[in-house]
Amino acid sequence: MSAKEPIAYLGGRMIPVSQAHVNIFDAAVVLGATVTDLTRTFRHEPFRLEDHTARFYNSCKYAGIDPPISADETMAKARQLIDHNTALIEQQQDLAVVYFMSPGEFTMYAGAAPSDQPMTPTFCIHSFPMPFQVWKPMVESGGHVVTPSTRHVPPQCLDPKIKNRSRLHWWIADQQTHLVDPQAVTVLLDLDGNITEASGANFLIVSGNTVIAPSPRNILHGISMKTVEQLCPTIGLGYEQREFQLFNVVTADEAMLATTPYCLAPVVRVNGKPIGEGEPGPIYKRLMSAWSELVGMDVMEQLLTVSCP
């Protein structure tokens, strides 16, 4: 294994990324049956690795997939991978670290898989340098979110607290969104017209001195959203979780997306309408400053100045 090539954990061992492949008869491919999670590093150190790993193992448990190694072993493998792969990037860059697990490979498949097959879960940990330049325009000037006609999958069908890759509805929704604005981010409504989330981020609004998140019933319990909840009282802000609708977004003072890769990004338009003053607001800036203090580096500076080749 070359010291100059990134590694991934797959099939119970560390291998070069160039050799990491999933079989076409894997349940991840055949059924789209995959649970996942993603964390990132700050200054090459993983952020809230225990929280991401716990959420991943809870997703596996709910999905009926028995991980081949313990959560502690998984975190040790993740740290080993981070140590190797951060040595291959610049000091100012950071990594996204991905877990995914499927029920495994089918030994027999003919349009439907027999239910009595013995299967070994496919478990992979891999990483990639975060392409901050992709998020720079949104972080710098604010993003546009669109709520297309596709609705969020109801929790009665698939509980959104399971972080998974069963995402065909998101693919369709994004195509609808991008007919409106190719750069917009999709945020889905539920069947009752309540705001839920984006495909890779929680959606928050600000009213006065309070940050408001959607009802926990209908969204992934985001680690970044939890970080916002914990930061709010330290800088004199309130925090609530409750149902709200498009009216509340249009009339909000600010809005933002919370996600692991870029922490927070301001949202300045919804369905073409301006939110607040139509530019990144003071609450967003205060939260980003508090986040920078938490992780011991200037997060905004990294987002605006660091790129990945």
C-alpha positions as MATLAB code, in Angstrom:
seq = 'MSAKEPIAYLGGRMIPVSQAHVNIFDAAVVLGATVTDLTRTFRHEPFRLEDHTARFYNSCKYAGIDPPISADETMAKARQLIDHNTALIEQQQDLAVVYFMSPGEFTMYAGAAPSDQPMTPTFCIHSFPMPFQVWKPMVESGGHVVTPSTRHVPPQCLDPKIKNRSRLHWWIADQQTHLVDPQAVTVLLDLDGNITEASGANFLIVSGNTVIAPSPRNILHGISMKTVEQLCPTIGLGYEQREFQLFNVVTADEAMLATTPYCLAPVVRVNGKPIGEGEPGPIYKRLMSAWSELVGMDVMEQLLTVSCP';
ca = [
       0.000    0.000    0.000;
       1.527    3.268   -1.142;
       2.000    5.937    1.510;
       1.101    8.496   -1.177;
      -2.360    7.072   -1.889;
      -5.427    7.628    0.312;
      -6.758    4.566    2.067;
     -10.258    3.293    2.784;
     -11.544    0.688    5.204;
     -13.516   -2.004    3.360;
     -13.962   -5.723    3.840;
     -12.359   -5.583    7.270;
      -9.035   -4.079    6.184;
      -7.387   -0.872    5.103;
      -6.796   -0.773    1.351;
      -5.831    1.858   -1.240;
      -8.840    3.859   -2.406;
      -8.107    2.720   -5.975;
      -8.919   -0.843   -4.881;
     -12.117   -0.041   -2.976;
     -15.124   -1.312   -4.926;
     -18.637   -2.512   -4.122;
     -20.070   -5.594   -5.864;
     -22.969   -5.030   -8.289;
     -25.002   -7.584   -6.310;
     -24.524   -5.709   -3.062;
     -27.760   -4.641   -1.379;
     -26.464   -1.071   -1.631;
     -26.805   -1.362   -5.415;
     -29.690   -3.811   -5.754;
     -31.995   -2.257   -3.157;
     -30.411    1.091   -2.319;
     -30.272   -0.310    1.221;
     -27.484    1.700    2.812;
     -27.111    3.619    6.048;
     -24.456    6.277    6.237;
     -22.931    9.117    8.203;
     -20.379   11.844    7.594;
     -18.124   13.790    9.889;
     -15.307   16.202    9.161;
     -12.011   17.328   10.582;
     -10.996   20.744   11.860;
      -7.231   21.197   11.778;
      -7.056   17.482   10.873;
      -8.886   16.431   14.060;
     -12.329   14.782   13.797;
     -15.253   16.847   15.066;
     -17.854   15.119   17.270;
     -16.743   11.704   16.042;
     -18.497    9.968   18.942;
     -21.827   11.639   18.076;
     -21.618   10.736   14.398;
     -20.623    7.171   15.201;
     -23.461    6.765   17.711;
     -25.974    8.038   15.159;
     -24.558    5.662   12.555;
     -24.872    2.674   14.878;
     -28.436    3.677   15.781;
     -29.270    3.809   12.067;
     -27.781    0.341   11.586;
     -29.781   -1.012   14.511;
     -33.066    0.370   13.204;
     -32.312   -0.914    9.692;
     -31.562   -4.399   11.004;
     -27.897   -4.380    9.952;
     -25.469   -5.859   12.472;
     -22.107   -4.030   12.236;
     -19.123   -6.388   12.033;
     -17.099   -4.325   14.537;
     -17.943   -2.267   17.616;
     -18.451    1.482   17.704;
     -15.147    1.921   19.534;
     -13.351   -0.124   16.876;
     -15.024    1.941   14.167;
     -13.770    5.173   15.714;
     -10.274    3.706   15.961;
     -10.395    2.759   12.265;
     -11.639    6.245   11.402;
      -8.776    7.861   13.304;
      -6.252    5.559   11.610;
      -7.656    6.548    8.220;
      -7.614   10.243    9.142;
      -4.002   10.060   10.290;
      -2.947    8.524    6.975;
      -5.097   10.622    4.640;
      -4.508   14.019    6.261;
      -0.789   13.492    5.652;
      -1.622   13.699    1.924;
      -3.349   17.096    2.008;
      -2.243   20.643    2.778;
      -2.298   21.836    6.369;
      -5.099   24.333    5.665;
      -7.308   21.661    4.074;
      -9.563   19.248    5.941;
     -11.265   15.930    5.284;
     -14.825   14.701    5.144;
     -14.982   11.177    6.577;
     -17.800    8.915    5.414;
     -19.209    5.734    6.907;
     -21.585    3.545    4.949;
     -22.965    0.067    5.536;
     -25.308   -2.207    3.611;
     -26.685   -5.648    4.533;
     -24.059   -7.128    2.192;
     -23.831   -9.024   -1.083;
     -26.568  -11.317   -2.359;
     -25.329  -14.762   -3.324;
     -28.422  -15.201   -5.493;
     -30.464  -12.554   -7.232;
     -33.193  -12.922   -9.833;
     -35.204   -9.729   -9.695;
     -35.820  -10.319   -5.994;
     -33.487  -11.586   -3.317;
     -34.302  -14.673   -1.199;
     -34.793  -13.701    2.424;
     -32.902  -16.654    3.895;
     -29.487  -15.894    2.381;
     -26.567  -15.604    4.798;
     -25.084  -12.147    4.343;
     -22.076  -10.291    5.698;
     -22.587   -6.515    5.972;
     -20.552   -4.348    3.633;
     -18.864   -1.699    5.772;
     -16.760    1.101    4.333;
     -15.025    4.128    5.796;
     -13.490    6.543    3.320;
     -12.602   10.204    3.083;
     -12.123   13.048    0.647;
     -10.634   16.541    0.882;
     -13.501   18.973    1.304;
     -14.064   21.176   -1.766;
     -14.709   24.435    0.060;
     -14.810   26.327   -3.233;
     -18.144   24.612   -4.010;
     -19.796   26.220   -0.978;
     -17.954   29.551   -1.078;
     -20.576   31.498   -3.119;
     -23.391   30.444   -0.800;
     -21.403   31.146    2.365;
     -20.224   34.508    1.031;
     -23.442   35.882   -0.460;
     -26.225   33.615    0.771;
     -28.139   30.759   -0.782;
     -31.497   30.326   -2.463;
     -33.783   27.488   -1.355;
     -36.669   26.156   -3.401;
     -39.538   23.943   -2.225;
     -40.504   21.744   -5.217;
     -43.663   19.668   -5.652;
     -41.978   16.471   -4.444;
     -42.755   15.987   -0.753;
     -40.676   14.573    2.069;
     -41.103   10.839    2.671;
     -43.455   10.577    5.680;
     -41.931    9.206    8.889;
     -44.590    6.492    8.796;
     -42.779    5.124    5.706;
     -39.120    5.781    6.469;
     -38.042    7.484    9.660;
     -35.816   10.458    8.733;
     -33.772    9.925   11.903;
     -32.090    7.096    9.953;
     -29.348    8.695    7.873;
     -29.526    6.692    4.666;
     -28.900    6.702    0.928;
     -32.400    5.776   -0.251;
     -32.562    9.085   -2.083;
     -34.382    8.773   -5.395;
     -37.005   11.264   -4.210;
     -34.234   13.778   -3.493;
     -32.813   13.277   -6.991;
     -36.234   13.988   -8.521;
     -36.820   16.943   -6.201;
     -33.437   18.470   -7.105;
     -34.269   18.263  -10.797;
     -37.479   20.195  -10.126;
     -35.605   22.754   -8.032;
     -32.929   23.291  -10.661;
     -35.523   24.139  -13.299;
     -36.181   27.199  -11.132;
     -32.557   27.963  -10.255;
     -29.616   25.682  -11.117;
     -27.768   26.871   -7.989;
     -30.670   26.538   -5.552;
     -30.860   24.079   -2.667;
     -33.926   21.870   -2.294;
     -35.889   22.024    0.950;
     -38.873   19.693    1.099;
     -42.285   20.252    2.619;
     -44.076   17.395    4.346;
     -47.561   16.222    3.345;
     -49.095   18.906    5.581;
     -47.026   21.761    4.169;
     -44.543   22.005    7.039;
     -40.874   22.759    6.348;
     -38.635   19.707    6.801;
     -35.000   19.711    5.620;
     -32.557   19.736    2.719;
     -30.987   16.499    1.469;
     -27.725   17.151    3.295;
     -28.569   19.900    5.768;
     -31.034   21.005    8.398;
     -32.953   24.211    7.684;
     -33.242   26.898   10.365;
     -34.968   30.252   10.559;
     -34.403   33.191   12.885;
     -37.212   35.239   14.424;
     -36.016   38.092   16.587;
     -33.434   36.644   18.938;
     -34.510   33.019   18.516;
     -33.267   30.303   16.179;
     -36.092   27.950   15.155;
     -35.653   24.411   13.811;
     -38.403   22.215   12.318;
     -40.179   19.613   14.419;
     -37.817   16.741   15.323;
     -40.457   14.258   14.150;
     -39.848   14.964   10.490;
     -36.098   15.536   10.105;
     -32.684   13.996   10.638;
     -31.330   14.922   14.047;
     -28.348   16.790   12.656;
     -25.117   16.999   14.640;
     -24.538   20.514   13.267;
     -28.081   21.502   14.262;
     -27.325   20.175   17.751;
     -24.156   22.269   17.782;
     -26.243   25.362   16.959;
     -28.607   24.496   19.816;
     -25.653   24.299   22.192;
     -24.049   27.519   20.910;
     -27.197   29.665   21.081;
     -27.319   30.201   24.863;
     -23.591   30.984   24.950;
     -24.182   34.046   22.757;
     -27.548   35.130   24.167;
     -29.866   33.454   21.649;
     -32.964   31.363   22.175;
     -33.539   28.049   20.414;
     -36.799   26.259   19.612;
     -37.971   23.234   17.633;
     -41.505   23.342   16.255;
     -43.472   23.047   13.057;
     -43.403   26.036   10.723;
     -44.466   26.750    7.161;
     -43.362   28.759    4.137;
     -45.109   31.843    5.522;
     -42.759   31.756    8.496;
     -39.725   31.424    6.209;
     -40.749   34.336    3.977;
     -41.370   36.542    7.022;
     -38.318   35.387    9.020;
     -35.484   37.740    9.888;
     -32.870   35.234    8.700;
     -32.549   31.635    7.567;
     -29.636   29.233    7.312;
     -28.557   25.702    6.515;
     -26.706   23.645    9.134;
     -24.531   20.793    7.919;
     -21.256   19.056    8.705;
     -19.115   20.174    5.719;
     -19.584   23.961    5.963;
     -21.191   24.257    9.424;
     -23.633   27.029    8.502;
     -24.590   28.897    5.360;
     -26.965   31.851    5.174;
     -30.134   31.527    3.109;
     -31.301   34.833    1.635;
     -34.118   33.738   -0.701;
     -36.900   31.175   -0.701;
     -38.740   30.437   -3.960;
     -37.377   33.704   -5.336;
     -38.562   35.840   -2.416;
     -36.028   37.620   -0.187;
     -35.668   36.565    3.442;
     -35.059   39.450    5.836;
     -32.779   41.990    4.185;
     -31.874   39.514    1.432;
     -28.286   39.171    2.644;
     -26.380   37.246    5.332;
     -27.590   38.497    8.696;
     -26.057   39.255   12.101;
     -27.291   36.082   13.841;
     -25.605   33.931   11.203;
     -22.353   35.832   11.677;
     -22.519   35.530   15.471;
     -23.088   31.782   15.260;
     -20.196   31.313   12.845;
     -17.906   33.276   15.157;
     -18.988   31.094   18.077;
     -18.380   27.963   15.980;
     -14.885   29.178   15.118;
     -14.161   29.708   18.804;
     -15.468   26.207   19.563;
     -13.139   24.470   17.086;
     -10.146   26.763   17.535;
      -9.890   28.076   13.987;
     -11.507   30.638   11.690;
     -14.122   28.525    9.921;
     -15.262   31.352    7.665;
     -11.736   32.101    6.508;
     -11.231   28.454    5.549;
     -14.511   28.371    3.611;
     -13.669   31.540    1.699;
      -9.964   31.028    1.011;
      -9.112   27.315    0.897;
      -9.777   25.222   -2.211;
      -9.272   21.579   -3.038;
      -7.592   20.605   -6.319;
];
